[in-house]
Structure formats: C-alpha cells, structure tokens
Amino acid sequence: MENVKRMSSRSYRQFCGLARALDVVGDRWNLLIVRELLPGPQRYNELKASLAGIATNLLAERLRSLEENGIVERQVGAVGVRYALTPWGAGLREPMEALGRWGAPLLMRGRDDGDAFQPRWLAGALTALLREVTATPAVELGVEVEGLLIVLHVDENGPRAVIQPDRQPDTILTAAPEIVVGLATGAVTIDQAVSQGSLVGDPRILSRVFRLTRPVGPLPGVYPA
C-alpha cells in the first residue's frame, strides 16, 4: 500500500509479507492497541486506562506510527478525538484471532503476579475460539466474568460476542476467566465449569454453544496431560 511508511531503522529488510507486516505492527504494544480498537473507536484516555503499563509518551508514539502507516485514524466528533482502525487496520482481526487461539492454552496456568486483566478481552477470545460453532435456531448465552456480562450470540453464521449492560440473557454462566477459556478450548468440561462457577438458566444452552470444543494438546508446565 502506498501509504505504508516503513522505518528503515526498524525494518527487517526482507521481501516477505510477514516481515513487512512486522515492520509496521511488530513493535511492542502495537497489536495490543489494535486489540483495544477492534470492538470500536476509543479515546486516548480509554486506551491508556486499558493498556496498563504503557507510558503516556510511548502510547502517543505508537498511535502516531500506526496512523502514519494507515492502520489507525483519528476521528473528530462531539465527544472529541477518538482513535479507530482503518479498513486495512481492521483486516488484522483474522490473524490476531488466530494468534489468540494459538496462545489460549498458555492461559490455563492462571495469572502471574502483576498480570493485568480486563474482562472485556474475553469477548474477542470467545469469538475466536468458538469460530466453528453455529446454531439454528440461534442461541444466546451470557458469560459473566468479574462483574462484566458478555453476551454470546450464536446463529447459522457463527458466534458473536458483545458487551451490552442492558441486555440480560435467560441463561448466564458466571466463572473465572481461566475457567471460561478452558471451557472454550475444551480443557475444562461443562460440568467442571458449572461446579467451579454458577449457572442460571438452561444448561442445554451451554451444551449447544460449547459442543464443538476439542481438548488442546497438553503443554509442558501449563497443565497436565
């Protein structure tokens, strides 16, 4: 693309699509900024609050770089300036979901000391992990994690996870994030998830949503075979 600016000091200088992609999104924090913007535009302070640990000047630098490379754009409106993904930037959804699926088993060992966590991060993870699941007629499941309710809607086109505080599905699973990820990857059974959390509503909804999950292979040091 003509509007992509590759900085020679950071370039791999390889004629390879992966290397070129890493030239523009491979710096630390870049993909996490994209993760925050995939659900929709955000203000600078919202990004700063979600990205625990990033310095203000570094966030400004990363946003400027992503904007110069055509991945992020600024939108000026009644609420001030918001940052949003361009159509090309939004194309990162598929590779990021694939990378998130690959890394999901690493979450099963739980959080390390000092790990930040935002429950809404699970919305994208559930959509990615359950991508092969369809339902006719459609089903709707609420997943409550640390006080946040994620509404998971599954129809003939697959899953879609949204955060809508005013929407209360009839069936709601409340569980720790590690349990929810384990359920979606097949490392945790439905019975185990319910016993370690709580379920209100129809347990058959859980079976329809998580029926295609397959156990991931054991990883050394992550969880036992």
C-alpha positions in Angstrom: 0.0 0.0 0.0 1.3 3.4 -0.9 0.5 5.0 2.5 2.6 2.5 4.4 5.7 4.0 5.9 8.5 1.5 6.8 11.1 3.0 9.0 14.5 1.7 7.8 16.0 1.6 11.3 13.4 -0.9 12.3 12.8 -2.8 9.1 13.8 -6.4 8.7 14.6 -5.5 5.1 13.2 -8.8 3.7 10.9 -9.1 0.7 8.4 -11.2 2.7 4.8 -10.4 3.6 5.3 -11.5 7.2 8.5 -9.4 7.6 6.8 -6.4 6.0 3.8 -6.8 8.4 6.2 -7.0 11.4 7.9 -3.8 10.1 4.7 -1.9 10.8 2.9 -3.7 13.6 5.7 -5.7 15.3 6.8 -3.1 17.9 5.8 -3.7 21.5 2.2 -2.6 22.3 1.1 -2.1 18.7 -1.0 -5.3 18.4 -2.5 -4.7 21.9 -3.6 -1.2 20.7 -5.2 -2.9 17.7 -6.9 -5.4 20.1 -8.4 -2.5 22.0 -9.7 -0.8 18.9 -11.2 -3.9 17.2 -14.5 -3.6 19.1 -14.7 0.1 18.1 -13.1 3.6 18.5 -11.7 4.7 21.8 -10.4 8.0 23.2 -6.8 8.4 24.2 -7.5 8.2 28.0 -9.6 5.0 27.4 -6.7 3.4 25.7 -4.3 4.5 28.4 -6.5 3.0 31.1 -6.9 -0.3 29.3 -3.2 -0.7 28.5 -1.8 -0.9 32.0 1.9 -0.4 32.0 2.3 1.7 28.9 3.9 5.2 29.3 1.9 8.2 28.0 4.6 9.3 25.6 5.0 5.7 24.3 1.3 5.4 23.6 1.3 8.7 21.7 4.3 7.5 19.7 2.8 4.1 18.9 -0.5 5.7 17.8 1.3 8.2 15.7 3.3 5.4 14.0 0.1 3.3 13.4 -1.6 6.4 12.0 1.3 7.1 9.6 1.2 3.5 8.4 -2.5 3.6 7.6 -3.6 1.3 10.4 -5.3 3.8 12.7 -7.1 7.0 12.1 -8.3 9.9 14.3 -12.0 10.7 14.3 -13.1 14.1 15.5 -16.7 14.3 16.8 -18.9 15.6 19.5 -17.1 13.6 22.1 -13.7 14.8 21.0 -10.9 12.9 19.3 -11.3 9.1 19.1 -8.9 6.6 17.6 -10.3 4.0 15.2 -9.0 1.3 12.9 -8.9 2.0 9.2 -10.5 -0.7 6.9 -6.9 -2.0 6.3 -6.2 -2.0 10.1 -9.4 -3.9 10.8 -8.0 -6.6 8.5 -5.8 -7.6 11.4 -8.8 -9.2 13.1 -8.3 -12.6 11.5 -4.5 -13.0 12.1 -4.9 -11.7 15.6 -7.7 -14.1 16.4 -5.6 -16.9 15.1 -2.7 -15.9 17.3 -5.0 -15.6 20.2 -6.3 -19.2 19.6 -2.7 -20.4 19.5 -1.9 -18.7 22.8 -5.1 -19.7 24.6 -3.6 -22.9 26.2 -1.0 -20.6 27.9 -3.8 -19.0 29.9 -4.6 -22.3 31.6 -1.8 -22.0 34.1 -3.5 -18.9 35.5 -2.3 -15.3 36.0 1.2 -14.5 37.0 1.7 -11.9 39.8 1.1 -8.4 38.4 -0.8 -9.6 35.3 -3.4 -7.0 34.2 -6.7 -8.3 33.0 -9.8 -6.7 31.5 -12.9 -9.0 31.4 -13.9 -7.5 28.0 -10.8 -9.0 26.5 -12.7 -12.3 26.6 -15.3 -11.1 24.1 -12.8 -11.3 21.3 -11.3 -14.5 22.6 -14.7 -16.3 22.7 -15.5 -15.3 19.2 -12.1 -16.6 18.0 -12.1 -19.8 20.0 -15.7 -20.8 19.0 -15.5 -19.8 15.4 -16.7 -23.2 14.1 -19.8 -23.2 16.3 -23.2 -22.5 14.6 -26.7 -22.8 15.9 -30.1 -23.0 14.2 -32.2 -21.6 15.7 -29.9 -19.1 17.3 -29.0 -19.3 20.9 -27.8 -16.7 23.4 -25.6 -17.2 26.4 -24.4 -14.7 29.0 -20.9 -15.1 30.4 -20.2 -13.1 33.5 -16.6 -12.6 34.4 -15.5 -10.4 37.3 -18.7 -8.4 37.2 -18.8 -7.9 33.4 -21.5 -9.6 31.4 -20.6 -10.7 27.9 -23.5 -11.7 25.7 -22.5 -14.5 23.3 -24.9 -14.9 20.4 -24.6 -17.9 18.1 -26.5 -18.4 14.9 -26.0 -20.0 11.5 -23.2 -17.6 10.8 -21.2 -18.4 13.9 -20.6 -16.7 17.2 -20.7 -13.0 18.0 -19.7 -11.7 21.5 -20.9 -8.2 22.6 -20.9 -6.2 25.8 -24.3 -4.8 26.4 -25.0 -4.0 30.1 -28.8 -3.5 29.5 -29.1 -7.0 27.9 -29.8 -10.0 30.2 -29.9 -13.4 28.5 -32.0 -16.1 30.2 -29.0 -18.3 30.6 -25.9 -16.9 32.3 -22.7 -18.7 33.3 -20.6 -17.0 35.9 -17.0 -18.2 36.2 -13.4 -17.1 36.5 -11.6 -16.1 33.2 -9.4 -19.2 33.3 -12.5 -21.4 33.5 -14.2 -19.7 30.6 -11.1 -20.0 28.4 -10.7 -23.6 29.5 -14.3 -24.3 28.5 -13.9 -22.7 25.1 -10.7 -24.7 24.4 -12.1 -28.0 25.7 -9.6 -28.2 28.5 -12.5 -27.8 31.0 -15.8 -29.7 30.7 -19.2 -28.1 31.1 -19.7 -30.0 34.4 -16.4 -28.7 35.7 -17.1 -25.1 34.6 -20.5 -25.2 36.4 -19.2 -26.8 39.5 -16.4 -24.1 39.8 -18.7 -21.3 38.9 -22.5 -20.9 38.7 -25.2 -21.3 36.1 -28.6 -19.6 35.9 -31.0 -20.8 33.2 -31.0 -23.7 30.8 -27.8 -26.0 30.9 -28.7 -27.1 27.4 -27.6 -23.7 26.1 -24.1 -24.4 27.3 -24.1 -27.8 25.5 -25.1 -26.1 22.2 -22.5 -23.4 22.5 -19.6 -25.5 23.6 -20.4 -28.7 21.8 -17.6 -28.5 19.2 -14.8 -27.6 21.5 -11.9 -30.0 21.4 -9.3 -30.5 24.1 -6.0 -28.9 23.2 -2.8 -30.9 23.5 -1.0 -30.7 26.8 1.8 -28.1 27.1 4.7 -28.9 29.4 4.4 -26.7 32.5 0.9 -25.5 31.6 -1.5 -28.2 32.7 -1.2 -32.0 33.0 -2.0 -34.4 30.2 
